[in-house]
Amino acid sequence: MRDLKLKVCGMKFAANIAAVAGLQPDYLGFIFYDKSPRYISEVSAELIKYVPSEIKTVGVFVDEDLEIVKKKINLYQLKAVQLHGSETPEYCAELKATFNNLEVIKAFGVDEDFDFSTLDAYENVVDFFLFDTKTKSHGGSGKTFDWKILESYTLDKPYFLSGGIDLEHAEAISRIKDERLYALDINSRFETEPGVKDVERIKAFVAKLGD
């Protein structure tokens, strides 16, 4: 199987951050959206600076004021941002213009009615799309969507697959032939409680993907 990247999202506690970082995922996600049960406090966010440099730290935002996002990127030395709201292409372009090496991931909740032409305006101002299950809670729902919907995605831009991915999905993921699938984004299905990841479960998932 090709080398899919792994993002573990919704980290918030020091010991758990260290334990998951020890698995060397490609990305670790930290949620700066205060309505999320995985919201990271300012105190805990200080821990982001101590994540090993080879892991890309991702700040997850939902319709946050652009200047606040810029401040957080600088303060916590974030290597990527994931935008989960209705941020415009201009918003994304401003972040790309301000930070040379910042990866911008634009998330979209998709269902059978999703209009993929919406993505056209973002193609040149983001590094990746992220496709999640459409919910009112902006991710972390633990629900999957029908991946066949992505057959309607026609752009070349690589993407993260998100939305209720669990251990049991490893085999189905390994059968996906889409070369644009760049990374898997796991969160609530690998938790013992919101913000606390089950390290052994993540290990088992990685092992199954590698089979």
HELIX and SHEET records of a PDB file:
HELIX    1   1 ALA A   14  ALA A   21  1                                   8    
HELIX    2   2 GLU A   42  ALA A   45  1                                   4    
HELIX    3   3 GLU A   46  TYR A   50  5                                   5    
HELIX    4   4 LEU A   66  TYR A   76  1                                  11    
HELIX    5   5 PRO A   89  THR A   98  1                                  10    
HELIX    6   6 PHE A  116  TYR A  122  5                                   7    
HELIX    7   7 TRP A  147  SER A  152  5                                   6    
HELIX    8   8 LEU A  167  HIS A  169  5                                   3    
HELIX    9   9 ALA A  170  SER A  174  1                                   5    
HELIX   10  10 SER A  188  PHE A  190  5                                   3    
HELIX   11  11 VAL A  199  GLY A  210  1                                  12    
SHEET    1   A 9 LYS A   5  CYS A   9  0                                        
SHEET    2   A 9 TYR A  27  ILE A  31  1                                        
SHEET    3   A 9 LYS A  56  PHE A  61  1                                        
SHEET    4   A 9 ALA A  80  LEU A  83  1                                        
SHEET    5   A 9 GLU A 103  VAL A 110  1                                        
SHEET    6   A 9 PHE A 128  THR A 133  1                                        
SHEET    7   A 9 TYR A 159  LEU A 161  1                                        
SHEET    8   A 9 LEU A 181  ILE A 186  1                                        
SHEET    9   A 9 LYS A   5  CYS A   9  1                                        
SHEET    1   B 2 GLU A 191  GLU A 193  0                                        
SHEET    2   B 2 VAL A 196  LYS A 197 -1                                        
END                                                                             
